[in-house]
Amino acid sequence: MSAALELEKVGISFGGLRAVDNVSLTVAPGEIRGLIGPNGAGKSTLVNITAGEQRRHDGRVRLLGQDVTGVRATKRISDGLARTFQRPEIATRLTIRENVELAVGSGRGDLAEAEKMLADLDLSGWLDIDGKHVPYPVLKIIDTVRAVVARPAVLLADEPAAGLTTEDREKLVDLLRTARDRMEMTIVLIEHDVPLVFELCERVSVLDSGVLIADGPADEVRRRAEVIEAYLGVGSENA
Ligand SMILES: Nc1ncnc2c1ncn2[C@@H]1O[C@H](COP(=O)(O)OP(=O)(O)OP(=O)(O)O)[C@@H](O)[C@H]1O
């Protein structure tokens, strides 16, 4: 079976800065892959390249076995790729239900499934509330729900745990596990919450200064000295 996502020698420079340098990685179908690294490591740039928002780069990107290098972001979405952003993309003038309906309508999901998912996460009480009245941690998790209920084949989740309460963090774990186990979604989880990444991911990739310094089974990566070193100064208690 072909990889869900494959990056081959991907690189990009901004002026004199090599933000991503010769990164190759392969994500298997149904995998939850962690992508970690300190601030400025190039994680979001790699997501932008993968999503097709940054198309002038070196190397190749393959999605579900198809070479999508140079292909527009909108086409990659229709081919099964979705991403979330660090800031939730909720329309604040619409209710949560309307936001979720829009997400379902944009993808392959169905509304009943979306509402069940919100009920399972104990979030149904927000459905008729306008986005502008919903607290940030709730918006943040509903943003991930929106992405999941559209049923992409591959989801790039950019810092979904940032700003979550401990309780919402548990909900995020359930949500991502459900997406993978019941919807067979492939997920790339970009996170500063390193314990969360090691809780959820079988394999972890580590970027530092644009370079992939570790890539492999979570237990092995956790032990690698360079990984711990890359985190020194940005919260070594997380490494
Ligand atoms: N469009 C751009 N123009 C110039 N420099 C950029 C651009 N986008 C990113 N950079 C730089 O590339 C480097 C990698 O940035 P990126 O946002 O990908 O890192 P990151 O690992 O996602 O960081 P964070 O964890 O803080 O979100 C940084 O030095 C950043 O300033």
Ligand as a Chemical Component Dictionary entry (heavy atoms), coordinates in Angstrom:
data_LIG
# 
_chem_comp.id                   LIG 
_chem_comp.type                 NON-POLYMER 
_chem_comp.pdbx_formal_charge   0 
_chem_comp.three_letter_code    LIG 
# 
loop_
_chem_comp_atom.comp_id 
_chem_comp_atom.atom_id 
_chem_comp_atom.alt_atom_id 
_chem_comp_atom.type_symbol 
_chem_comp_atom.charge 
_chem_comp_atom.model_Cartn_x 
_chem_comp_atom.model_Cartn_y 
_chem_comp_atom.model_Cartn_z 
_chem_comp_atom.pdbx_ordinal 
LIG N1  N1  N 0 7.198  33.614 4.773  1  
LIG C1  C1  C 0 8.339  33.685 5.458  2  
LIG N2  N2  N 0 9.273  34.605 5.168  3  
LIG C2  C2  C 0 10.448 34.659 5.853  4  
LIG N3  N3  N 0 10.780 33.825 6.869  5  
LIG C3  C3  C 0 9.880  32.884 7.195  6  
LIG C4  C4  C 0 8.625  32.759 6.529  7  
LIG N4  N4  N 0 7.946  31.738 7.087  8  
LIG C5  C5  C 0 8.739  31.242 8.067  9  
LIG N5  N5  N 0 9.888  31.934 8.135  10 
LIG C6  C6  C 0 11.007 31.643 9.038  11 
LIG O1  O1  O 0 11.316 30.275 8.853  12 
LIG C7  C7  C 0 11.686 29.690 10.120 13 
LIG C8  C8  C 0 10.767 28.525 10.408 14 
LIG O2  O2  O 0 9.480  29.061 10.776 15 
LIG P1  P1  P 0 8.229  28.139 11.138 16 
LIG O3  O3  O 0 7.091  29.055 11.439 17 
LIG O4  O4  O 0 8.048  27.131 10.070 18 
LIG O5  O5  O 0 8.741  27.416 12.455 19 
LIG P2  P2  P 0 7.876  26.561 13.494 20 
LIG O6  O6  O 0 8.700  25.371 13.820 21 
LIG O7  O7  O 0 6.516  26.328 12.966 22 
LIG O8  O8  O 0 7.806  27.544 14.735 23 
LIG P3  P3  P 0 6.659  27.697 15.866 24 
LIG O9  O9  O 0 6.751  26.444 16.690 25 
LIG O10 O10 O 0 7.091  28.896 16.622 26 
LIG O11 O11 O 0 5.346  27.855 15.170 27 
LIG C9  C9  C 0 11.620 30.809 11.150 28 
LIG O12 O12 O 0 12.920 31.352 11.310 29 
LIG C10 C10 C 0 10.677 31.810 10.508 30 
LIG O13 O13 O 0 10.966 33.122 10.956 31 
# 
loop_
_chem_comp_bond.comp_id 
_chem_comp_bond.atom_id_1 
_chem_comp_bond.atom_id_2 
_chem_comp_bond.value_order 
_chem_comp_bond.pdbx_ordinal 
LIG N1  C1  SING 1  
LIG C1  N2  SING 2  
LIG C1  C4  DOUB 3  
LIG N2  C2  DOUB 4  
LIG C2  N3  SING 5  
LIG N3  C3  DOUB 6  
LIG C3  C4  SING 7  
LIG C3  N5  SING 8  
LIG C4  N4  SING 9  
LIG N4  C5  DOUB 10 
LIG C5  N5  SING 11 
LIG N5  C6  SING 12 
LIG C6  O1  SING 13 
LIG C6  C10 SING 14 
LIG O1  C7  SING 15 
LIG C7  C8  SING 16 
LIG C7  C9  SING 17 
LIG C8  O2  SING 18 
LIG O2  P1  SING 19 
LIG P1  O3  DOUB 20 
LIG P1  O4  SING 21 
LIG P1  O5  SING 22 
LIG O5  P2  SING 23 
LIG P2  O6  DOUB 24 
LIG P2  O7  SING 25 
LIG P2  O8  SING 26 
LIG O8  P3  SING 27 
LIG P3  O9  DOUB 28 
LIG P3  O10 SING 29 
LIG P3  O11 SING 30 
LIG C9  O12 SING 31 
LIG C9  C10 SING 32 
LIG C10 O13 SING 33 
# 
